[in-house]
Each structure stands twice: as structure tokens, then as C-alpha cells.
Amino acid sequence: MTIHYLDEQSGLFQPLTISNGHLTLEHRVVHAPLTRNRGEPLHPCTPDHPNRIWVPGDVVVEYYAQRATKGGLIISEGIPPSLESNGMPGVPGLFIPEQAQGWKRVVDAVHAKGAIIFCQLWHAGRATIPQMTGSPAVCPSASVWDSPGECYSHPPAGSTKPVPYANHPPIEMTVEHIQQTIGDYCSAAKLAMEIGFDGVEIHAGNGYLPEQFLSSNINKRHDVYGGSPEKRCKFVFELMAEVAKAIGEHNLSIRLSPFGLFNQARGEQRLETWSHLCEGLKRDLPSLSYVSFIEPVFRPPYPVRVYVWFVLTSRQRYEQIFSYEEKDKFLESWGLLDVTLDRFRKIFGSTPFFSAGGWDDQNSWGVVESGKYDALLYGRYFTSNPDLVRRLKDKLPLAAYDRTRFYGPFEDKAFHYTDYPTVDGQ
């Protein structure tokens, strides 16, 4: 594909105000939240005494500092607000002092580069196993994983055998447990702000706990938290409202994947559920810092002005683990084969609206200018290009990423994590 740039001043490199006017980004190339499992264990791990808590160490500090740019926004990897919320080994949480100290070092290193960093809070819900957390997996309902052969990502300590999720069904959360969980989020959010994070993003996508409440195939409740699109939104509404009270509405944001399938989030009534959710969020929390969405169908937009000339030979799909064909089948079965995020963009109006999923050096041009989105999130290419912002701005080629090194833990934490050179060889 040949790209002809017709505008020297891409909208990607124009300022953007977020946080209801409290923060200004100098460009719109945003570092997406990326789980990379590079934390340090709190204590030695043995089969009899498995380590279940990780803290950010030197290599994590270095990673974020390498990718920080003046006025650039970094969204942290998913940070568990409690022990029971952690979905993977090697992930540093934010619920003990040692973790807070480690994340403060990250925040300070990012701020030293003049960058802005948000803390993404992540609760795995049923997408974990008891061997990981030391307690049963939790879920809106005791919904068993519906594919018996699908296994947890990592063998437990002392084992080499994968563990099927279905072998460890989650427990249904009581109302008291739901309120306790919201309290965990609030505590972690307040701690994040105390140690210097510039804001908090709630991960409410990718089939994790908030989306488990939103998904009709997982949430089988018949109380105030389930049974209709409106009731399935109640947990997210309560969670966002309480965190907003704890840290300030303008310091809060949310990530959503209305048409995702990850972690068996295969619920129906997608448009009804997420439209109700977004309308309620905009009504009740009009000063959110920004909203971040994952693309259902990735297709470069056609702006009114021509910034990029390209030949589109095939449609592109985005999903974390599904083939394009499998994703198409689900979307088609829901009558959503050509669905876009336009409905949600319209609902949120002036709230800064971010898009993630498939953006690179070929398809990013003209998107911001078109008004479709306010900023674009980059994940995979930020792993292998610590100077991604410069490479995009100067039209320099991007280094390939190594998918095999995305998810640790690894003995050599730095390899293909902090050892990617900049274009200058630094």
C-alpha cells in the first residue's frame, strides 16, 4: 500500500484538553493499557507457599519512562485493586504499601519526562482461578465457563499442566460482596491519586468483571443487578458514581468494548445495553476525563478532506483472540456486521472519545481531522517502539513487535520489553 501524506500538520499532533479542562495533551498518540506481567514477586514462590502478590520493580519503571513524552498520555496496564481481582501472575496491583511505593516510582519517572499517566483499575472477575488468588473466582452469577477445554493462561505454581476454567466455577457475588468490591476500587483509586497518578480509568471491557455484569450470557441474576439491559448496567453505574465521589469526576474515565467477545462475553442486546449505559454515564457523570472504546470492526474512516490516499483491498477485523471470520459470525447473528462506534460518539458529545484496536503508521492519518475520534490508542507498536510518537510524527518505519514476549512472567524481564532501541539506536 502506498501512502501519500497531504497534510504536514496531522491532527494527531494537535493539543487536546481532557479531565474537564484540567489537563492538556500535546498530542493524541495515547499509550494503551498493556498487561505485560513484568512485576516482581513479593516473596519467593514455592508450590507449598505460592506468591500471589507482585510489585512494580526497576524494569517496569524503565518501560514506562522510555515511552513517556512531553504532554503525552500513558494509560497503565490493568492494576488489580484487590487480591481476588488479579487475573494473571506477574501483574502488580495497588492494594499494599509495597505496590504503592513501586507505582509511585513509575509515576515519578513518567512525570519527569513531562508526560501524563492514568491508572487503569482491572478486576478479572471469573477470568481467573483459585490457585491464582487463593480464593474462589467471583462473578455476577455462578456461570460456568461454557467451553470445557478452555484453560487459564498460566499453569499454577509447581505445575506444568494448564487448568480448565470450567473445573473451578465462580461463586455468585452477594450484594454485600458487590459493595465491598466497589469499596476496593475506591480505595485503590484514592491511593492512585495520592501517589501522583493524574487520573483513573475503570476497565469495563474485554469480558472482565464490569462487562460480566453487562453480558446477558454471564449475568443470570434476577435482582436489581440483572434480568434486563437496564439492570445489568447497575453495577457499572454504582461503581463509576462511587469512584467519582472518591477522586473527583474529572479524574475518572472508562474503557468499554461493546462488541467484544473476549472471555466469553457473548451477551445479546448489545446496542440496548451499551446505549443505556453510555446515556446514563453521560447524564450522571458529564465531566468524565475521557471515554475509551475498542473497535468492533476496524475500517479506516473517509474524512471530508482527503488526508490520505489508500486502496482498501479488504476489511480488517479486530479481536484479541478471534479470527475475523469467527467475529463476523457473531456480529452477523446479532445483525451488527457493519456496526461502528458512531452511536456512542454521538451520545458522549463533547466528552473526549478515544479509539483502540488496529491503529498503525498506515491508517491513523485523517482520523482525528474527520471528527470521528479525539485520540487514538496504540498498544502492540508501543511495545516495540519506545519512540512511537516520534516515528509517527516524522513518518519513520515502525519496528516489528514480538508477540511471544507480550505476556510474562519471564526470567529475563527486559528482553523485548525495555531493550527495543529507538530510531537513533538509543
N, C-alpha and C positions, 0 to 999 in steps of 0.2 A: 504494500500500500504506500502510495506517495502522498505526503502531506505538504500542502502549501500554506504557509502562515501569512495571513493578510493583515494582521494587526500586531504591531510591535508591543502594545501595552495590553496584554491579556488581563481579563477581569480577575483571573486567579491571583494576580499580584497587586490588587487594589485593596485598600483597607476595608474592614468590616467591624461594626460595633456589635458586641454581644453583651450578655448579662445586663440587659435593660439599660445600656449606656455606660456601665461601669468599666468595661474592658474593651479595648480596640485591638483587633488583629491587624498586622501589617500586610498579611497575605492570607490566602484562603486554601492553602495546601495543608490539610489537617492530618496529623498522625493518628491513625485509627487505633482503637484498643486491640492489643495483640497479646494473647496468652502465650508465653514462651517458657514457662516452668524453669526459670533460672534462679529461684530463691535458694538460700542456704538453710539447711535443716537446723531447727532449734537445738536438737540433741542427736547423738548417734542413733541410727536406726537398726534395730535387730528384729527378727521375727517375733520374739517374745515382747519386745518393747518398741513397736513401730513409731517412728516420728510422724506426727500429724500436723506440725506447725512449721512454716518456713518464714524467713525474714529476708528483706532485700539486702544483698551484700554489695561488694565493690563492683562486680561485673554489671549488676542492674543499674547502679548509679552511672557507670560509664556509658551504658547503652543509651539511656535517656539523654545524657549530656551531649553525646555525639549527634543526636538528631534534633537538638534544640536550636532554634533560630530566632533572631530578634523579632518579636511580635508574632511568632508562630504559636499555634495551639497544638499541644500534645494531650491526647486522652490516654490515661494509663491503661495498662492491662486490667482485666477484671480482678478486683480485690475483694475477697470474701470478708463480710462483716462479722462472721462468727465461725466457730469451728465446724458446726454442722452444715454450713453453707458451701464449704470448699468442694469443688468437683474434681480436682486433679492434684497430683503431687507436684511439689516444686513451686506452687503458687503462693506468694507472700500475701497474707491477709492484713487486716488492720483492726485487731482486737486485743493485742497485748502491747506493753510498752516497748519491747524489743522491735516489734514490727513498726511502731510509730517512729522510733528513732531511725530505722532504716529508710522509711519513706520520706522522712524529713531531709535526709541526705540527698535523696533523689530530687525532691522539690528544690532544695537549695542549689543543686548543680544546674537544674533547668533554668531557674531564675537568674543565675549568674550569667547565662547566655542571653538574657533578655526575653526569654520565652514564657509562655503561659501554660499551666498544666492543670487538668481536671482529673479527679479521682473517680474512676468507674467502679461502682459497687455491684457485685455479682453474687447471686445466690443460685447454686446449681439445682436446688430442689431435689427432684427424684433422679437427676442425671449424675448420680454418684452411688457409692456402695458403702456399707457399714465399715468395711476394712479400711476405707479412706478416712472417715470422720470419727469412727469409734461410736457411732450412734446410727439408728435407722435413717435411711433416706426419707425425706419428707415431701409431701405433695398435697395439693388441694383435695385429692381423693386417693384411695389406695389403689391406684391404677397400675396394673402390672404391665411391664414392657411387652408389647404385642408381637415381638419377633424373638422367639426363644434363643436364637443363635447370636443375637447382637450382644457384644461384650463391652465391658468397661475398658477404657483406653489403656490402662496400665495394670499388669499383674500386681497383686498385693505384695507387701514386703515379705521376703522369704519364699516367694513362689514364682514360677515361670509360666503358670497357666492363666490364661485370660478368664475373667469371671463374667458369666452372663448376667445382665441386669435382671432378667426375669427370675433368677434364683434368689433375689433379695428385693421383694416388692416393697414399695414405700409405705409409710404409715400416713393415714389421713390426718391433716392438721386440725386440731381443735381450734375454736375461736380464741381461746387463751393463747395457744401456740402462735396463731397468726399475729396477735397483738404483740407478743414477745418478739417475734421476728421483725416486725416493724420497728420495735424499740432497738433491736440490734442494728438495723440500718441507720436509725437516727444517731445512735452512739458513735458509729463509725464515721458518719457524715460530719458530726461535730468535731471529732478527733481529726479528720482530714483537714478541716478548715483551720483548726488550732495549729497544726504543724505546717501550714502555709499553702496547701493546695488552693488554687484560685476558684474552684467550684467542684461540684459533684455531679456525675452522670449516673443515673439508675439504668442498669442493663435490664431492659424489659423485652428482650427479643431472644432469638435463637433457641427457643424451647426451654429456657431456664425458668425459675420459679414464677416470676410475674407472668410470663407467657403461658405457663402451665395453668394458671388461673384463667387466662383468656381463651384457652383452647378447649372446645367442646368435647373432643375425644379423650382428654385427660381429666378435665374438671367435670366430675359427675355429681357434684353437690346439689342439694335441693333446699339449701338455706339461703341466707342473704348473699352468699358468695358464689352462687351457681344456679343454673337452670334456665338462664336467658342471656342474651348478649349484654344486657344492662347489668345484671347481677354478676356476671363473670368479670366485669370491669371494676367491681367494688374494691377488690384488694389493691389494684394499682392506684385507684383514686385515693384511697386511705393512705397508702404508702407515700405517694407524692405529696399529699397535703401535710403529713406529719414531718417529713424531711424538710419541706419548705418552711414549716414553723421552726424547725431546729436550726436551720442555717441561713434562712432568707431565700425567698422565692427566686430572686435574680441570680442566685448562686447555684441553681439547680437546673438540670437538663435530663433528658430521657432518650434512650435508644430503643427503636421499635423495628420489628421485621414482620409486617402484616401478612406477608405472603410466603413466609419461610416454612420449611419442613423439617429443620434440624431438630434432633432429639425427639422425633416422632410428634412434633406439633402439627397435627393434621386435622385440626378442627375446622368445622364448616362455619357458615355465616361470617365470613371474613370481613366483607365490607360493612355489614351491620355492626359487628363487634368493634372493629377498629375505628369506624367513623364515630360511633358513640363515645369511644374512649378519647379520641382526639378532640371532639367537640367539647367534652367535659373538661379536659385539661386546658384547652384554650379559654373556656369560660371561667374556670375556677382559679387557674394559675396563669393569667395573661402575661406575666413578666418573666416567664422562664428564660434562662440564658439562651438556649437554642434547643432544637429537636433534631435528632439524628435518625435517619431511616436507611434500611438495607434495601437495595433494588430487588424487585421481583423479576423483572425482565430487563436485561441491560441492552439498551439501544441508544446510540448517540443521538441527541436531540437535533432538530433542524431549527437553528435560530433564525430570526428575521433577517439579520445581517449575516453575510457569509464570512465567517472567520476561518473556516477550514474547508478544504475540498477533499472529499474522500469518496471512494467507491465502496459501498456496503454490499459485500458478497453473501453474507449470511447473518442471521440473527444470532446474538450472543445471549447466553443464559448465565445466571449466577446462582449458585447454591453451594454450601460448604462441602457437601458430600455427594450430592445427587448429580446424575448425568443430566444433560439438557433434555434428553428425551423423557426421563422419568419426571422431571419437574414439569415439563409440558403436559404430561398426562394428568397430573393433579390439577394444574391450573385450568385445563380444558374441562375437567369433570366439574369444576366449580363455575364454569362459564367466564373464566378470568384469563384466558390465554394471552390477551393483549393488554392486561391491566398495567397501569402506571401508578406513580405516586401523586399524580396531579390533584386528586381529590383531597389528599391530606395537606398538600401545599396550600390549597385554597382555604382549607379550614384554619390553618395556623396563621395565614395572612402575613403580618409583619414580623412574626417570630422567626429568627434566623433558622433556615432549613438546610440541613446537611444531607448529603447522599454518599453512601458507601457501596462498593461492590463492582469491581472491574475497571476502575479508572486507571489510566496509564498515560504515557507520553504521546499516545496516538489519538485518544478520544476525549481528552479533557478540554480541548480548546473550543471556545464559543459557548460553553455550557452556562457559566456564570452570566455572561453577557445576555444570554437568552432570557434570563429571569427565572429559569426553571429551578435552579438551586442557588443558595448563597455561598456554599463552600463544598469542597469535595474531600472525602476521606480516602487516604491511601494506607494500605496495610502491607501486603506482600512486598511491594517495591521499597517500602521504607526499611524492611529488614536488611536488604542487600545494598541500599543506597543511603548511607547516613547523611549525604548531602543531596537528598532528593529534591529539595526546594530549589537549590542552585541548578541542578541538572534540568529540571523542567523550565526554569526561567531562561536559561542560556541555550536551550534546545540541544542538550548533550545526551548521548545514549545512556540508557539505564543498564546497570549490571543485573545479571540474572540472579534470582533467589534460589536457595537450596531448600526445597520443601521438606527434605528428610531431617532438617535441623530446626524445624519450626517448634516442635513440642518436646521438651526435655522430660525429666531431668537427664542431664548428660554429665559424665565425669569431667570432660573439658567443656566448661560452660561458655568459654569465649569463642570457640570455633564456630564460624558462621553465625556469630551473634554480635560481637564487638570488633571482629578483625576484618570486616569489609573495608577496603580503602575508599577514600574519596576520589574524585576525578583527578585530583592533584597527587594522588598516591600517599596521602597522609594517613 
